[in-house]
Amino acid sequence: MQRIRLRYTKRGRLRFTSHRDFQRAFERALRRAEVPMAYSAGFTPHPKVSYANAAPTGTGSEAEYLEIALTDARDPEKLRILLDESLPTGLDIVDAVEARTSGLADRLTASVWELRLDGVDPADAGRAVEVFKAADLVEVQRRTKNGVRTFDARTAVVDLDSLDGSGTHGPQPAAGVGSTGAADAAALAGPTDQPCAILRLVVRHVTPAVRPDDVLSGLRAVADLAPPVPAAVTRLAQGLFDEETGTVTDPLAPDREAAPAPSTAEPAAAAKASAPEGPA
């Protein structure tokens, strides 16, 4: 059995698909691409697909991960292309590696988020961010199926910075990742009459999970920052948080590093076999 790990995105309007919606779309893509899936045993066999830490409905993402099990070996890149062509635009398979290590879910310990706050002055956002970062405790409330829960939204936040949505960037966050386009698209669109602030957030995956909307609730609680319209939220990256560098690392890197080095013996043998024979 071969295991393949995939990174996929939720872009544009597809950010509003629920995790269950994506599951159905992905299983249809597996059938269209004729992927030789391994199935579970029992009365209702289902494809062996493991999803890891999916983003909430309504948020975009450049870094969602899953793992599939195959009964026959396939080239990861060719499989990626087939699956990507079988999914709607916005749900894009952007990376694929053969699983050669264990514990993918254990390597997803932090996320980098980008929050676009239309109608918020960048200076106001910057002041609110400083108040939030200076606080030792920021209690927020979230409604759950068991009632309203109060928890700290500050401890899980590794870094939080404010950028100017017009394209003039403030200090960059510790995590070395690029933008998915919220800040860059605003810069390409040119100046507008409406202010726009962009927050870059690095948050650890803890229990209870601290989500971007929890941080926004915390900013409202400690600094009275209340965007007039809902924030556009995108996950830029998720992976293992490196304490030394302050970056969120690629969780698929260990699988690439564990791949065997290409052999030079076979190409040399093939070249020798194809060489014309000399005179007898």
Accessible surface in RSA format (square Angstrom, percent):
REM  Atomic radii and reference values for relative SASA: ProtOr
REM  Chains: A
REM  Algorithm: Lee & Richards
REM  Probe-radius: 1.40
REM  Slices: 20
REM RES _ NUM      All-atoms   Total-Side   Main-Chain    Non-polar    All polar
REM                ABS   REL    ABS   REL    ABS   REL    ABS   REL    ABS   REL
RES MET A   1   150.49  77.9  70.87  46.9  79.62 189.6  58.94  50.1  91.54 121.3
RES GLN A   2    20.43  11.4  14.08  10.3   6.35  15.1  12.20  26.0   8.23   6.2
RES ARG A   3    85.49  35.9  81.94  41.8   3.55   8.5  28.79  39.3  56.71  34.4
RES ILE A   4     0.00   0.0   0.00   0.0   0.00   0.0   0.00   0.0   0.00   0.0
RES ARG A   5     3.86   1.6   3.86   2.0   0.00   0.0   0.01   0.0   3.84   2.3
RES LEU A   6     0.00   0.0   0.00   0.0   0.00   0.0   0.00   0.0   0.00   0.0
RES ARG A   7    63.88  26.8  63.88  32.6   0.00   0.0   3.90   5.3  59.97  36.3
RES TYR A   8     4.18   2.0   4.18   2.4   0.00   0.0   0.16   0.1   4.02   5.0
RES THR A   9     0.04   0.0   0.04   0.0   0.00   0.0   0.04   0.1   0.00   0.0
RES LYS A  10    10.99   5.4   9.83   6.0   1.16   2.8   6.52   5.9   4.47   4.8
RES ARG A  11    95.23  40.0  91.74  46.8   3.49   8.3  39.50  54.0  55.73  33.8
RES GLY A  12    50.31  62.0   0.00   N/A  50.31  62.0  42.97 117.9   7.34  16.4
RES ARG A  13   210.60  88.4 198.15 101.0  12.44  29.6  75.44 103.1 135.16  81.9
RES LEU A  14    42.20  23.5  41.90  30.0   0.29   0.7  42.20  29.6   0.00   0.0
RES ARG A  15    43.69  18.3  43.69  22.3   0.00   0.0  10.22  14.0  33.47  20.3
RES PHE A  16   135.81  67.9 120.33  74.5  15.48  40.3 120.83  73.3  14.97  42.9
RES THR A  17    26.17  18.6  24.31  24.6   1.86   4.4  26.13  35.1   0.03   0.1
RES SER A  18    34.60  29.2  33.96  45.3   0.63   1.5  28.58  60.9   6.02   8.4
RES HIS A  19    62.86  34.4  54.83  38.1   8.03  20.5  49.18  50.7  13.67  15.9
RES ARG A  20   168.38  70.7 166.06  84.6   2.32   5.5  42.42  58.0 125.96  76.3
RES ASP A  21    54.57  38.2  49.70  49.5   4.87  11.5  14.88  35.0  39.69  39.6
RES PHE A  22     2.95   1.5   2.65   1.6   0.30   0.8   2.95   1.8   0.00   0.0
RES GLN A  23    55.13  30.8  55.04  40.2   0.09   0.2   7.28  15.5  47.85  36.3
RES ARG A  24   121.51  51.0 117.01  59.6   4.49  10.7  57.10  78.0  64.40  39.0
RES ALA A  25    10.58   9.7   9.76  15.1   0.83   1.9   9.94  14.0   0.65   1.7
RES PHE A  26     0.00   0.0   0.00   0.0   0.00   0.0   0.00   0.0   0.00   0.0
RES GLU A  27    54.30  31.2  53.45  40.4   0.85   2.0   2.98   5.8  51.31  41.9
RES ARG A  28   104.13  43.7 103.34  52.7   0.79   1.9  34.54  47.2  69.59  42.2
RES ALA A  29     0.00   0.0   0.00   0.0   0.00   0.0   0.00   0.0   0.00   0.0
RES LEU A  30     4.82   2.7   3.62   2.6   1.20   3.0   3.92   2.8   0.90   2.4
RES ARG A  31   151.80  63.7 132.58  67.6  19.22  45.8  71.99  98.4  79.82  48.4
RES ARG A  32   147.51  61.9 114.56  58.4  32.95  78.4  57.31  78.3  90.19  54.7
RES ALA A  33    13.95  12.8   0.07   0.1  13.88  31.6   5.66   8.0   8.29  22.0
RES GLU A  34   147.17  84.5 123.65  93.5  23.52  56.0  45.94  88.9 101.23  82.7
RES VAL A  35    15.03   9.9   0.18   0.2  14.85  35.8   1.44   1.3  13.59  36.9
RES PRO A  36    25.45  18.5  12.28  11.2  13.16  47.8  25.45  21.0   0.00   0.0
RES MET A  37    15.28   7.9   3.78   2.5  11.50  27.4   3.78   3.2  11.50  15.2
RES ALA A  38     3.89   3.6   2.98   4.6   0.91   2.1   3.89   5.5   0.00   0.0
RES TYR A  39   114.87  53.6  91.49  52.1  23.38  60.8  63.53  47.7  51.33  63.3
RES SER A  40    24.23  20.5  19.20  25.6   5.03  11.6  19.76  42.1   4.47   6.3
RES ALA A  41   101.30  93.1  68.17 105.2  33.12  75.4  77.57 109.2  23.73  62.9
RES GLY A  42    58.80  72.5   0.00   N/A  58.80  72.5  36.16  99.2  22.64  50.7
RES PHE A  43   210.27 105.2 179.39 111.1  30.89  80.4 183.87 111.5  26.41  75.6
RES THR A  44   114.71  81.6 103.83 105.3  10.88  25.9  77.73 104.4  36.99  55.9
RES PRO A  45    76.62  55.8  55.69  50.8  20.94  76.1  55.69  46.0  20.94 130.1
RES HIS A  46   107.21  58.6 106.50  74.0   0.72   1.8  73.93  76.2  33.28  38.7
RES PRO A  47    18.64  13.6  14.99  13.7   3.65  13.3  14.99  12.4   3.65  22.7
RES LYS A  48    87.38  42.6  79.40  48.7   7.98  19.0  44.25  39.8  43.13  45.9
RES VAL A  49    27.32  18.0   3.04   2.8  24.27  58.5   3.13   2.7  24.19  65.6
RES SER A  50    72.42  61.2  64.92  86.6   7.50  17.3  33.65  71.7  38.76  54.3
RES TYR A  51    52.95  24.7  20.63  11.7  32.33  84.1  20.87  15.7  32.08  39.6
RES ALA A  52    13.92  12.8   7.16  11.1   6.75  15.4  12.37  17.4   1.55   4.1
RES ASN A  53    73.14  50.4  48.29  46.7  24.85  59.8  23.41  56.3  49.73  48.1
RES ALA A  54    41.43  38.1  15.31  23.6  26.11  59.4  16.38  23.1  25.04  66.3
RES ALA A  55     7.36   6.8   0.00   0.0   7.36  16.7   0.25   0.3   7.12  18.9
RES PRO A  56    46.48  33.9  34.75  31.7  11.73  42.6  46.46  38.4   0.02   0.1
RES THR A  57    81.71  58.1  55.35  56.1  26.36  62.8  40.93  55.0  40.78  61.7
RES GLY A  58    25.02  30.9   0.00   N/A  25.02  30.9  12.24  33.6  12.78  28.6
RES THR A  59    16.46  11.7  16.46  16.7   0.00   0.0  16.46  22.1   0.00   0.0
RES GLY A  60     0.58   0.7   0.00   N/A   0.58   0.7   0.58   1.6   0.00   0.0
RES SER A  61     0.13   0.1   0.00   0.0   0.13   0.3   0.00   0.0   0.13   0.2
RES GLU A  62    30.00  17.2  30.00  22.7   0.00   0.0   9.56  18.5  20.43  16.7
RES ALA A  63     2.64   2.4   2.64   4.1   0.00   0.0   2.64   3.7   0.00   0.0
RES GLU A  64     1.05   0.6   1.05   0.8   0.00   0.0   0.34   0.7   0.71   0.6
RES TYR A  65     8.01   3.7   6.49   3.7   1.52   4.0   0.08   0.1   7.92   9.8
RES LEU A  66     0.06   0.0   0.00   0.0   0.06   0.2   0.06   0.0   0.00   0.0
RES GLU A  67    28.45  16.3  27.21  20.6   1.23   2.9   5.24  10.1  23.20  18.9
RES ILE A  68     0.15   0.1   0.00   0.0   0.15   0.4   0.15   0.1   0.00   0.0
RES ALA A  69     8.43   7.8   8.43  13.0   0.00   0.0   8.43  11.9   0.00   0.0
RES LEU A  70     0.00   0.0   0.00   0.0   0.00   0.0   0.00   0.0   0.00   0.0
RES THR A  71    83.01  59.0  56.90  57.7  26.11  62.2  50.76  68.2  32.25  48.8
RES ASP A  72    77.64  54.4  73.00  72.7   4.64  11.0  16.00  37.6  61.64  61.5
RES ALA A  73    78.69  72.4  56.61  87.4  22.08  50.2  56.84  80.1  21.85  57.9
RES ARG A  74   104.88  44.0  96.04  49.0   8.83  21.0  35.22  48.1  69.66  42.2
RES ASP A  75    70.55  49.4  56.05  55.8  14.51  34.3  20.88  49.1  49.67  49.5
RES PRO A  76    28.97  21.1  28.97  26.4   0.00   0.0  28.97  23.9   0.00   0.0
RES GLU A  77    84.23  48.4  83.23  63.0   1.00   2.4  51.76 100.1  32.47  26.5
RES LYS A  78   142.54  69.5 141.06  86.6   1.48   3.5  86.16  77.6  56.38  60.1
RES LEU A  79     5.42   3.0   3.69   2.6   1.73   4.4   4.81   3.4   0.61   1.6
RES ARG A  80    45.85  19.3  45.85  23.4   0.00   0.0   2.18   3.0  43.67  26.5
RES ILE A  81    72.60  41.3  71.60  53.3   1.01   2.4  72.57  52.3   0.04   0.1
RES LEU A  82    85.71  47.7  84.56  60.5   1.14   2.9  84.58  59.4   1.13   3.0
RES LEU A  83     0.00   0.0   0.00   0.0   0.00   0.0   0.00   0.0   0.00   0.0
RES ASP A  84    44.65  31.3  37.98  37.8   6.67  15.8   0.63   1.5  44.03  43.9
RES GLU A  85   131.03  75.2  94.23  71.3  36.80  87.6  47.81  92.5  83.22  67.9
RES SER A  86    21.74  18.4  10.04  13.4  11.70  26.9   7.40  15.8  14.33  20.1
RES LEU A  87    13.89   7.7   0.31   0.2  13.58  34.1   1.91   1.3  11.99  32.3
RES PRO A  88    65.04  47.4  52.78  48.1  12.26  44.6  64.10  52.9   0.94   5.8
RES THR A  89   126.50  90.0 109.51 111.0  16.99  40.5  75.09 100.9  51.41  77.7
RES GLY A  90     5.25   6.5   0.00   N/A   5.25   6.5   5.25  14.4   0.00   0.0
RES LEU A  91     2.66   1.5   2.62   1.9   0.04   0.1   2.66   1.9   0.00   0.0
RES ASP A  92    24.09  16.9  24.09  24.0   0.00   0.0   8.91  21.0  15.18  15.1
RES ILE A  93     1.07   0.6   0.00   0.0   1.07   2.6   0.00   0.0   1.07   2.9
RES VAL A  94    49.18  32.4  26.10  23.6  23.09  55.6  27.89  24.2  21.30  57.8
RES ASP A  95    27.13  19.0  26.15  26.0   0.98   2.3   4.50  10.6  22.63  22.6
RES ALA A  96    12.90  11.9   0.00   0.0  12.90  29.4   0.00   0.0  12.90  34.2
RES VAL A  97    12.68   8.3   9.92   9.0   2.76   6.6  12.68  11.0   0.00   0.0
RES GLU A  98    51.02  29.3  46.25  35.0   4.77  11.4   4.42   8.6  46.60  38.0
RES ALA A  99    11.00  10.1   0.00   0.0  11.00  25.0   0.00   0.0  11.00  29.1
RES ARG A 100   102.14  42.9  69.04  35.2  33.10  78.8  18.54  25.3  83.60  50.7
RES THR A 101    38.20  27.2  29.12  29.5   9.08  21.7  38.20  51.3   0.00   0.0
RES SER A 102    95.97  81.1  80.71 107.7  15.26  35.1  45.39  96.7  50.58  70.9
RES GLY A 103    29.92  36.9   0.00   N/A  29.92  36.9  20.82  57.1   9.10  20.4
RES LEU A 104    12.89   7.2   9.66   6.9   3.23   8.1   9.66   6.8   3.23   8.7
RES ALA A 105    68.66  63.1  54.34  83.9  14.32  32.6  54.73  77.1  13.93  36.9
RES ASP A 106   112.39  78.7  95.96  95.5  16.43  38.8  33.16  78.0  79.23  79.0
RES ARG A 107    30.33  12.7  30.33  15.5   0.00   0.0  22.91  31.3   7.42   4.5
RES LEU A 108    11.51   6.4   2.01   1.4   9.50  23.9   2.01   1.4   9.50  25.6
RES THR A 109    47.15  33.5  42.74  43.3   4.41  10.5  43.12  57.9   4.03   6.1
RES ALA A 110     0.00   0.0   0.00   0.0   0.00   0.0   0.00   0.0   0.00   0.0
RES SER A 111     0.43   0.4   0.43   0.6   0.00   0.0   0.43   0.9   0.00   0.0
RES VAL A 112     0.00   0.0   0.00   0.0   0.00   0.0   0.00   0.0   0.00   0.0
RES TRP A 113    11.29   4.5  11.29   5.5   0.00   0.0   9.06   4.8   2.23   3.6
RES GLU A 114     0.88   0.5   0.06   0.0   0.82   2.0   0.06   0.1   0.82   0.7
RES LEU A 115     0.54   0.3   0.54   0.4   0.00   0.0   0.54   0.4   0.00   0.0
RES ARG A 116    57.49  24.1  56.86  29.0   0.63   1.5  15.29  20.9  42.21  25.6
RES LEU A 117     0.07   0.0   0.00   0.0   0.07   0.2   0.07   0.0   0.00   0.0
RES ASP A 118    53.37  37.4  52.73  52.5   0.64   1.5  19.35  45.5  34.01  33.9
RES GLY A 119    28.97  35.7   0.00   N/A  28.97  35.7   8.46  23.2  20.51  45.9
RES VAL A 120     8.89   5.8   5.68   5.1   3.21   7.7   8.89   7.7   0.00   0.0
RES ASP A 121    60.20  42.2  56.89  56.6   3.31   7.8  14.33  33.7  45.87  45.7
RES PRO A 122    32.52  23.7  28.57  26.0   3.96  14.4  28.94  23.9   3.59  22.3
RES ALA A 123    54.54  50.1  39.88  61.5  14.66  33.3  51.29  72.2   3.24   8.6
RES ASP A 124    63.77  44.7  59.63  59.3   4.14   9.8  15.97  37.6  47.80  47.7
RES ALA A 125     0.00   0.0   0.00   0.0   0.00   0.0   0.00   0.0   0.00   0.0
RES GLY A 126    21.23  26.2   0.00   N/A  21.23  26.2  20.75  56.9   0.48   1.1
RES ARG A 127   147.42  61.9 142.52  72.7   4.90  11.7  76.88 105.1  70.54  42.8
RES ALA A 128     3.68   3.4   2.10   3.2   1.59   3.6   3.06   4.3   0.62   1.7
RES VAL A 129     2.62   1.7   2.62   2.4   0.00   0.0   2.62   2.3   0.00   0.0
RES GLU A 130   105.30  60.5 101.69  76.9   3.61   8.6  47.26  91.4  58.04  47.4
RES VAL A 131    70.80  46.6  65.26  59.1   5.54  13.3  68.99  59.9   1.80   4.9
RES PHE A 132     0.00   0.0   0.00   0.0   0.00   0.0   0.00   0.0   0.00   0.0
RES LYS A 133    66.66  32.5  52.95  32.5  13.71  32.6  33.44  30.1  33.21  35.4
RES ALA A 134    84.47  77.7  49.60  76.5  34.87  79.3  60.87  85.7  23.60  62.5
RES ALA A 135    28.54  26.2  14.22  21.9  14.32  32.6  24.37  34.3   4.17  11.0
RES ASP A 136   138.85  97.3 113.66 113.1  25.19  59.6  38.06  89.6 100.79 100.5
RES LEU A 137   105.26  58.6  85.77  61.4  19.49  49.0  85.77  60.2  19.49  52.4
RES VAL A 138     2.25   1.5   0.47   0.4   1.78   4.3   2.25   2.0   0.00   0.0
RES GLU A 139   103.29  59.3  84.35  63.8  18.94  45.1  17.81  34.5  85.48  69.8
RES VAL A 140     7.51   4.9   1.02   0.9   6.49  15.6   7.51   6.5   0.00   0.0
RES GLN A 141   121.95  68.2  98.68  72.1  23.27  55.4  24.08  51.3  97.87  74.2
RES ARG A 142    43.78  18.4  38.62  19.7   5.16  12.3  22.32  30.5  21.47  13.0
RES ARG A 143   188.70  79.2 162.27  82.7  26.43  62.9  64.84  88.6 123.86  75.1
RES THR A 144    49.51  35.2  32.90  33.4  16.60  39.6  37.63  50.5  11.88  18.0
RES LYS A 145   202.95  99.0 153.85  94.4  49.10 116.9 109.60  98.7  93.35  99.4
RES ASN A 146   136.37  94.0  96.95  93.7  39.43  94.9  34.55  83.2 101.82  98.4
RES GLY A 147    31.40  38.7   0.00   N/A  31.40  38.7  28.64  78.6   2.76   6.2
RES VAL A 148    78.84  51.9  44.29  40.1  34.55  83.3  44.39  38.6  34.45  93.4
RES ARG A 149   119.48  50.2 116.05  59.2   3.43   8.2  30.92  42.3  88.56  53.7
RES THR A 150    69.72  49.6  43.51  44.1  26.20  62.4  31.93  42.9  37.79  57.1
RES PHE A 151    18.96   9.5  10.29   6.4   8.67  22.6  18.96  11.5   0.00   0.0
RES ASP A 152    35.98  25.2  22.66  22.6  13.32  31.5  19.30  45.4  16.68  16.6
RES ALA A 153     0.00   0.0   0.00   0.0   0.00   0.0   0.00   0.0   0.00   0.0
RES ARG A 154    45.17  19.0  45.17  23.0   0.00   0.0   5.90   8.1  39.26  23.8
RES THR A 155   107.41  76.4  86.88  88.1  20.54  48.9  78.89 106.0  28.52  43.1
RES ALA A 156     3.60   3.3   1.85   2.9   1.74   4.0   3.17   4.5   0.42   1.1
RES VAL A 157     7.91   5.2   1.05   1.0   6.86  16.5   1.07   0.9   6.84  18.6
RES VAL A 158    51.02  33.6  19.30  17.5  31.72  76.4  25.83  22.4  25.19  68.3
RES ASP A 159    22.60  15.8  19.77  19.7   2.83   6.7   7.03  16.5  15.57  15.5
RES LEU A 160     0.47   0.3   0.47   0.3   0.00   0.0   0.47   0.3   0.00   0.0
RES ASP A 161    14.17   9.9  13.56  13.5   0.61   1.4   0.61   1.4  13.56  13.5
RES SER A 162    18.24  15.4   9.22  12.3   9.02  20.8   6.94  14.8  11.30  15.8
RES LEU A 163     1.29   0.7   0.00   0.0   1.29   3.3   1.29   0.9   0.00   0.0
RES ASP A 164    38.48  27.0  36.34  36.2   2.14   5.1   7.53  17.7  30.95  30.9
RES GLY A 165     1.14   1.4   0.00   N/A   1.14   1.4   0.36   1.0   0.78   1.7
RES SER A 166    65.35  55.2  39.60  52.8  25.75  59.3  38.31  81.6  27.03  37.9
RES GLY A 167    26.36  32.5   0.00   N/A  26.36  32.5   5.68  15.6  20.68  46.3
RES THR A 168    96.14  68.4  88.52  89.7   7.62  18.1  63.74  85.6  32.40  49.0
RES HIS A 169    74.33  40.6  45.76  31.8  28.57  73.1  35.77  36.9  38.56  44.9
RES GLY A 170    29.77  36.7   0.00   N/A  29.77  36.7  22.50  61.7   7.27  16.3
RES PRO A 171    99.64  72.6  86.93  79.2  12.70  46.2  98.91  81.7   0.73   4.5
RES GLN A 172   105.65  59.1  81.32  59.4  24.33  57.9  58.96 125.5  46.69  35.4
RES PRO A 173    12.64   9.2   1.93   1.8  10.72  39.0   1.94   1.6  10.71  66.5
RES ALA A 174    51.26  47.1  28.46  43.9  22.80  51.9  41.15  58.0  10.10  26.8
RES ALA A 175     2.56   2.4   0.00   0.0   2.56   5.8   0.00   0.0   2.56   6.8
RES GLY A 176    65.00  80.2   0.00   N/A  65.00  80.2  34.80  95.5  30.19  67.6
RES VAL A 177    38.53  25.4  15.42  14.0  23.11  55.7  23.75  20.6  14.78  40.1
RES GLY A 178    57.86  71.4   0.00   N/A  57.86  71.4  38.24 104.9  19.62  43.9
RES SER A 179    35.53  30.0   5.10   6.8  30.43  70.1   5.22  11.1  30.31  42.5
RES THR A 180    50.15  35.7  11.49  11.6  38.66  92.1  15.53  20.9  34.62  52.3
RES GLY A 181    19.69  24.3   0.00   N/A  19.69  24.3  19.37  53.1   0.32   0.7
RES ALA A 182    22.20  20.4  10.79  16.7  11.41  25.9  19.73  27.8   2.47   6.5
RES ALA A 183     0.00   0.0   0.00   0.0   0.00   0.0   0.00   0.0   0.00   0.0
RES ASP A 184    68.04  47.7  66.86  66.5   1.18   2.8  23.30  54.8  44.74  44.6
RES ALA A 185    56.29  51.8  48.91  75.5   7.39  16.8  52.40  73.8   3.89  10.3
RES ALA A 186    11.51  10.6   4.96   7.7   6.55  14.9   9.80  13.8   1.71   4.5
RES ALA A 187    46.19  42.5  28.18  43.5  18.02  41.0  28.84  40.6  17.35  46.0
RES LEU A 188   161.11  89.7 128.31  91.8  32.80  82.5 131.88  92.6  29.24  78.7
RES ALA A 189    80.89  74.4  40.75  62.9  40.15  91.3  53.23  75.0  27.67  73.3
RES GLY A 190    21.66  26.7   0.00   N/A  21.66  26.7  18.94  52.0   2.73   6.1
RES PRO A 191   130.12  94.8 106.11  96.7  24.02  87.3 108.42  89.5  21.70 134.9
RES THR A 192    97.81  69.6  63.40  64.3  34.41  82.0  60.21  80.9  37.60  56.8
RES ASP A 193   147.75 103.5 113.85 113.3  33.90  80.2  35.89  84.5 111.86 111.6
RES GLN A 194   126.08  70.5 119.57  87.4   6.50  15.5  50.01 106.4  76.07  57.7
RES PRO A 195    53.00  38.6  41.30  37.6  11.71  42.6  52.12  43.0   0.88   5.5
RES CYS A 196    14.41  10.9  10.39  11.6   4.02   9.4  10.39  26.3   4.02   4.3
RES ALA A 197     0.00   0.0   0.00   0.0   0.00   0.0   0.00   0.0   0.00   0.0
RES ILE A 198     0.00   0.0   0.00   0.0   0.00   0.0   0.00   0.0   0.00   0.0
RES LEU A 199     0.02   0.0   0.02   0.0   0.00   0.0   0.02   0.0   0.00   0.0
RES ARG A 200     6.01   2.5   6.01   3.1   0.00   0.0   0.00   0.0   6.01   3.6
RES LEU A 201     0.21   0.1   0.21   0.2   0.00   0.0   0.21   0.1   0.00   0.0
RES VAL A 202     0.28   0.2   0.28   0.3   0.00   0.0   0.28   0.2   0.00   0.0
RES VAL A 203     2.03   1.3   2.03   1.8   0.00   0.0   2.03   1.8   0.00   0.0
RES ARG A 204    80.26  33.7  79.28  40.4   0.98   2.3  23.96  32.7  56.30  34.1
RES HIS A 205    61.67  33.7  34.45  23.9  27.22  69.6  35.47  36.6  26.20  30.5
RES VAL A 206    61.45  40.4  46.42  42.0  15.03  36.2  54.05  47.0   7.40  20.1
RES THR A 207   133.69  95.1 101.74 103.1  31.95  76.2  68.12  91.5  65.57  99.1
RES PRO A 208    33.02  24.1  28.37  25.9   4.64  16.9  32.50  26.8   0.51   3.2
RES ALA A 209    53.53  49.2  47.94  74.0   5.59  12.7  47.98  67.6   5.54  14.7
RES VAL A 210    10.18   6.7   1.38   1.2   8.80  21.2   1.38   1.2   8.80  23.9
RES ARG A 211    78.63  33.0  77.14  39.3   1.50   3.6  20.24  27.7  58.40  35.4
RES PRO A 212     3.56   2.6   3.56   3.2   0.00   0.0   3.56   2.9   0.00   0.0
RES ASP A 213    70.57  49.4  67.11  66.8   3.47   8.2  39.14  92.1  31.44  31.4
RES ASP A 214     4.33   3.0   4.29   4.3   0.04   0.1   0.04   0.1   4.29   4.3
RES VAL A 215     0.31   0.2   0.31   0.3   0.00   0.0   0.31   0.3   0.00   0.0
RES LEU A 216    22.82  12.7  22.32  16.0   0.50   1.2  22.32  15.7   0.50   1.3
RES SER A 217    29.72  25.1  26.67  35.6   3.05   7.0   8.46  18.0  21.26  29.8
RES GLY A 218     0.00   0.0   0.00   N/A   0.00   0.0   0.00   0.0   0.00   0.0
RES LEU A 219     0.27   0.2   0.27   0.2   0.00   0.0   0.27   0.2   0.00   0.0
RES ARG A 220   115.94  48.7 109.24  55.7   6.70  16.0  34.54  47.2  81.40  49.3
RES ALA A 221    72.94  67.1  30.54  47.1  42.40  96.5  41.36  58.2  31.58  83.7
RES VAL A 222    52.72  34.7  23.80  21.6  28.92  69.7  31.13  27.0  21.59  58.6
RES ALA A 223    33.90  31.2   4.79   7.4  29.11  66.2  14.91  21.0  18.99  50.3
RES ASP A 224   123.17  86.3 104.79 104.3  18.37  43.4  31.43  74.0  91.74  91.5
RES LEU A 225    14.13   7.9  11.46   8.2   2.67   6.7  13.41   9.4   0.71   1.9
RES ALA A 226    61.17  56.2  38.59  59.6  22.58  51.4  38.95  54.9  22.22  58.9
RES PRO A 227    30.85  22.5  12.12  11.0  18.73  68.1  12.12  10.0  18.73 116.4
RES PRO A 228    95.28  69.4  53.87  49.1  41.40 150.5  65.91  54.4  29.36 182.5
RES VAL A 229    70.08  46.1  66.69  60.4   3.38   8.2  69.08  60.0   1.00   2.7
RES PRO A 230   127.69  93.1 102.07  93.0  25.62  93.1 114.00  94.1  13.69  85.1
RES ALA A 231    25.62  23.6   1.17   1.8  24.46  55.6   1.27   1.8  24.36  64.5
RES ALA A 232    43.56  40.1  35.34  54.5   8.23  18.7  41.54  58.5   2.02   5.4
RES VAL A 233    13.41   8.8  12.63  11.4   0.77   1.9  12.63  11.0   0.77   2.1
RES THR A 234    13.17   9.4  13.17  13.3   0.00   0.0   5.47   7.4   7.69  11.6
RES ARG A 235     5.83   2.4   5.83   3.0   0.00   0.0   0.00   0.0   5.83   3.5
RES LEU A 236    14.81   8.2   1.10   0.8  13.71  34.5   1.13   0.8  13.67  36.8
RES ALA A 237    16.94  15.6  16.35  25.2   0.59   1.3  16.94  23.9   0.00   0.0
RES GLN A 238     1.98   1.1   0.00   0.0   1.98   4.7   0.00   0.0   1.98   1.5
RES GLY A 239     0.00   0.0   0.00   N/A   0.00   0.0   0.00   0.0   0.00   0.0
RES LEU A 240    83.27  46.4  83.24  59.6   0.03   0.1  83.24  58.5   0.03   0.1
RES PHE A 241    20.76  10.4   8.63   5.3  12.12  31.5   8.63   5.2  12.12  34.7
RES ASP A 242    47.57  33.3  41.27  41.1   6.29  14.9  10.53  24.8  37.04  36.9
RES GLU A 243   118.43  68.0  92.18  69.7  26.25  62.5  56.55 109.4  61.88  50.5
RES GLU A 244   170.47  97.9 131.54  99.5  38.93  92.7  52.01 100.6 118.46  96.7
RES THR A 245    84.67  60.2  58.82  59.6  25.85  61.6  66.04  88.7  18.63  28.2
RES GLY A 246    11.37  14.0   0.00   N/A  11.37  14.0  10.79  29.6   0.58   1.3
RES THR A 247    36.07  25.7  36.07  36.6   0.00   0.0  28.99  38.9   7.08  10.7
RES VAL A 248    13.28   8.7   0.84   0.8  12.44  30.0   0.84   0.7  12.44  33.7
RES THR A 249    52.27  37.2  45.07  45.7   7.19  17.1  45.45  61.1   6.81  10.3
RES ASP A 250    63.63  44.6  48.05  47.8  15.58  36.8  35.83  84.3  27.80  27.7
RES PRO A 251     2.20   1.6   1.01   0.9   1.20   4.3   2.20   1.8   0.00   0.0
RES LEU A 252     0.22   0.1   0.22   0.2   0.00   0.0   0.22   0.2   0.00   0.0
RES ALA A 253    30.94  28.5  30.19  46.6   0.76   1.7  30.94  43.6   0.00   0.0
RES PRO A 254    42.46  30.9  39.02  35.6   3.45  12.5  40.37  33.3   2.09  13.0
RES ASP A 255     1.64   1.2   0.00   0.0   1.64   3.9   0.00   0.0   1.64   1.6
RES ARG A 256   100.32  42.1  82.21  41.9  18.11  43.1  59.32  81.1  41.00  24.8
RES GLU A 257   143.39  82.3 108.16  81.8  35.23  83.9  52.27 101.1  91.12  74.4
RES ALA A 258    51.67  47.5  21.07  32.5  30.60  69.6  32.50  45.8  19.17  50.8
RES ALA A 259    45.14  41.5  30.60  47.2  14.54  33.1  30.60  43.1  14.54  38.5
RES PRO A 260    97.92  71.4  73.33  66.8  24.59  89.4  84.55  69.8  13.36  83.1
RES ALA A 261    89.39  82.2  61.29  94.6  28.10  63.9  66.22  93.3  23.16  61.4
RES PRO A 262   126.63  92.3 103.71  94.5  22.92  83.3 115.00  94.9  11.64  72.3
RES SER A 263    68.89  58.2  45.53  60.8  23.36  53.8  40.85  87.0  28.04  39.3
RES THR A 264   115.12  81.9 107.79 109.3   7.33  17.5  75.63 101.6  39.49  59.7
RES ALA A 265    69.30  63.7  56.84  87.7  12.46  28.3  65.28  91.9   4.01  10.6
RES GLU A 266   133.31  76.5 126.72  95.9   6.59  15.7  45.02  87.1  88.28  72.1
RES PRO A 267    82.18  59.9  70.03  63.8  12.15  44.2  77.79  64.2   4.39  27.3
RES ALA A 268    63.39  58.3  49.46  76.3  13.93  31.7  57.96  81.6   5.43  14.4
RES ALA A 269    62.21  57.2  50.85  78.5  11.36  25.8  57.52  81.0   4.70  12.4
RES ALA A 270    64.05  58.9  51.76  79.9  12.29  28.0  60.05  84.6   4.01  10.6
RES ALA A 271    62.50  57.5  51.08  78.8  11.42  26.0  56.99  80.3   5.51  14.6
RES LYS A 272   171.37  83.6 154.86  95.0  16.51  39.3 103.65  93.3  67.72  72.1
RES ALA A 273    89.92  82.7  51.16  78.9  38.76  88.2  62.96  88.7  26.95  71.4
RES SER A 274    92.13  77.9  58.05  77.5  34.08  78.5  52.08 110.9  40.05  56.1
RES ALA A 275    55.35  50.9  39.74  61.3  15.61  35.5  44.58  62.8  10.77  28.5
RES PRO A 276   129.94  94.7 101.27  92.3  28.66 104.2 112.30  92.7  17.64 109.6
RES GLU A 277   171.70  98.6 138.13 104.5  33.57  79.9  57.22 110.7 114.48  93.5
RES GLY A 278    58.65  72.3   0.00   N/A  58.65  72.3  31.00  85.1  27.65  61.9
RES PRO A 279   141.10 102.8 107.10  97.6  34.00 123.6 119.06  98.3  22.04 137.0
RES ALA A 280   152.82 140.5  72.55 112.0  80.26 182.6 111.02 156.3  41.80 110.7
END  Absolute sums over single chains surface
CHAIN  1 A    14958.9      11413.3       3545.6       8378.1       6580.8
END  Absolute sums over all chains
TOTAL         14958.9      11413.3       3545.6       8378.1       6580.8
